[in-house]
């Protein structure tokens, strides 16, 4: 359950547009280094271009300037996800949720990070929080299915897999991941 890598399905024109927008934000930040929104926007562009380290530096600046901005914490968490630094991502998603308790994407990505870290119960807790706000979120059922599989509850994993698939999640991928979890449990 990893985000799409940069440049997947991105045309040369789109990459050129991103670089042009990045140059404009460079000028804006040069004129006012304390513009949190410009740092956040530049961080998003850096991430889209695949430079997650540079993105994190911009999100660092944005949260230093405006520590109440949930989106900067969320976006920095996403950069950490790309770098597979799940603990740092969890911290940032938690900060985003503290600032915006209905930030479903922060819950969703924190649940995925918890799952990747083997923290199944916390992944399920976040999936349940999502489903209490939006009960048709396929990814929440998918994450919860994987967490159930990690815990060895195959019946609940199958039930949530079926629900995720009914809501449009690719059931074949999810079934593969659930089988992989089962094999890992059996190997222990």
C-alpha positions in Angstrom: 0.0 0.0 0.0 2.6 2.5 -1.1 1.9 5.8 -3.0 2.5 6.0 -6.7 6.1 6.8 -7.5 6.9 10.2 -9.0 6.9 10.5 -12.8 4.4 7.6 -13.1 2.1 8.6 -15.9 3.6 12.1 -16.0 4.2 13.7 -19.4 7.2 15.8 -20.3 4.9 18.8 -20.5 3.7 18.2 -16.9 7.3 17.9 -15.7 8.2 21.1 -17.4 5.1 22.8 -15.8 6.2 21.6 -12.4 9.7 23.0 -12.9 8.2 26.3 -14.0 6.0 26.5 -11.0 8.9 25.5 -8.8 11.0 28.4 -10.2 8.1 30.9 -9.4 7.9 29.6 -5.8 11.7 30.0 -5.5 11.2 33.7 -6.4 8.3 34.0 -4.0 10.3 32.5 -1.1 13.3 34.6 -1.9 11.1 37.7 -1.6 9.5 36.4 1.7 11.3 33.5 3.4 8.5 33.5 6.1 5.7 32.6 3.6 4.5 29.2 5.0 2.1 28.6 2.2 4.8 29.1 -0.4 7.1 26.6 1.4 4.3 24.1 1.6 3.5 24.5 -2.1 7.1 24.2 -3.1 7.4 21.1 -0.9 4.4 19.5 -2.7 6.1 20.3 -6.1 9.4 18.9 -4.9 7.6 15.7 -3.9 5.9 15.5 -7.2 9.3 15.7 -8.9 10.6 13.0 -6.6 12.9 15.1 -4.4 11.4 14.1 -1.1 14.4 15.3 0.9 14.0 18.8 -0.5 10.2 18.5 0.1 10.8 17.7 3.8 13.1 20.8 4.1 10.3 23.0 2.7 7.7 21.3 5.0 10.1 21.8 7.9 10.1 25.6 7.1 6.3 25.7 6.7 5.6 24.1 10.1 8.3 26.2 11.8 6.5 29.3 10.4 3.0 28.1 10.9 2.8 25.2 13.4 -1.0 25.2 13.2 -1.0 24.1 9.5 -2.3 20.5 9.3 -1.5 20.2 5.6 2.2 20.9 6.0 2.4 18.1 8.6 0.4 15.8 6.4 2.5 16.5 3.3 5.7 16.0 5.3 4.3 12.7 6.5 3.7 11.7 2.9 7.3 12.6 2.0 8.5 10.3 4.8 6.3 7.5 3.5 8.0 7.8 0.1 11.3 7.5 2.0 9.9 4.5 4.0 10.5 6.4 7.2 7.3 5.2 8.8 7.9 6.3 12.4 8.5 9.9 11.2 5.4 9.7 9.0 3.3 8.5 11.9 4.5 11.5 14.0 3.5 13.9 11.3 0.2 12.3 10.5 -0.5 12.5 14.2 0.3 16.2 14.3 -2.0 16.7 11.2 -4.8 14.9 13.0 -4.3 16.9 16.2 -4.8 20.1 14.1 -7.6 18.7 12.0 -9.4 15.7 13.7 -11.4 14.9 10.5 -8.4 14.7 8.2 -9.3 11.3 6.7 -6.2 11.1 4.5 -4.0 11.6 7.5 -5.8 8.8 9.3 -5.6 6.6 6.2 -1.9 7.1 5.6 -1.1 6.8 9.3 -3.0 3.5 9.3 -0.9 2.3 6.4 2.3 3.4 8.2 1.2 1.6 11.3 0.5 -1.6 9.3 4.0 -1.3 7.6 5.5 -1.1 11.1 3.6 -4.2 12.3 1.5 -2.1 14.6 -1.7 -3.9 13.6 -4.0 -2.7 16.4 -3.2 0.9 15.8 -3.7 0.4 12.0 -7.2 -1.0 12.8 -8.0 1.8 15.2 -7.2 4.4 12.5 -9.2 2.4 9.9 -12.1 2.3 12.3 -11.8 6.1 12.8 -12.0 6.5 9.1 -15.0 4.3 8.7 -16.8 6.1 11.4 -16.4 9.3 9.3 -16.8 7.8 5.9 -18.1 4.2 5.8 -17.4 3.7 2.1 -13.7 4.2 2.1 -12.3 1.2 0.4 -8.7 1.8 1.5 -9.8 1.7 5.2 -11.3 -1.7 4.7 -8.2 -2.8 2.9 -5.8 -1.6 5.6 -8.0 -3.2 8.2 -8.1 -6.5 6.3 -4.3 -6.5 6.2 -4.1 -5.7 9.9 -6.5 -8.6 10.7 -4.3 -10.8 8.5 -1.2 -9.7 10.5 -3.0 -10.6 13.7 -4.1 -14.0 12.3 -7.9 -13.3 12.1 -8.3 -14.7 8.6 -12.2 -14.6 8.7 -12.2 -10.8 9.5 -9.5 -10.2 6.9 -11.6 -11.9 4.2 -14.7 -10.0 5.2 -12.9 -6.7 5.0 -11.2 -7.7 1.8 -14.5 -8.5 0.2 -15.9 -5.1 1.4 -12.9 -3.2 0.0 -13.3 -5.0 -3.3 -17.0 -4.2 -3.4 -16.0 -0.6 -3.0 -13.5 -0.7 -5.9 -10.2 -1.8 -4.3 -8.3 -4.3 -6.4 -9.2 -7.6 -4.7 -6.4 -9.5 -6.4 -3.7 -7.3 -4.9 -5.3 -7.4 -1.5 -5.7 -11.2 -1.6 -2.1 -11.5 -2.5 -1.0 -9.3 0.4 -3.3 -11.3 2.8 -1.8 -14.6 1.6 1.7 -13.1 2.1 0.8 -12.1 5.7 -0.5 -15.7 6.3 2.8 -17.2 4.9 4.8 -14.9 7.2 2.8 -16.0 10.2 3.2 -19.6 9.3 7.0 -19.2 8.9 7.4 -17.9 12.4 
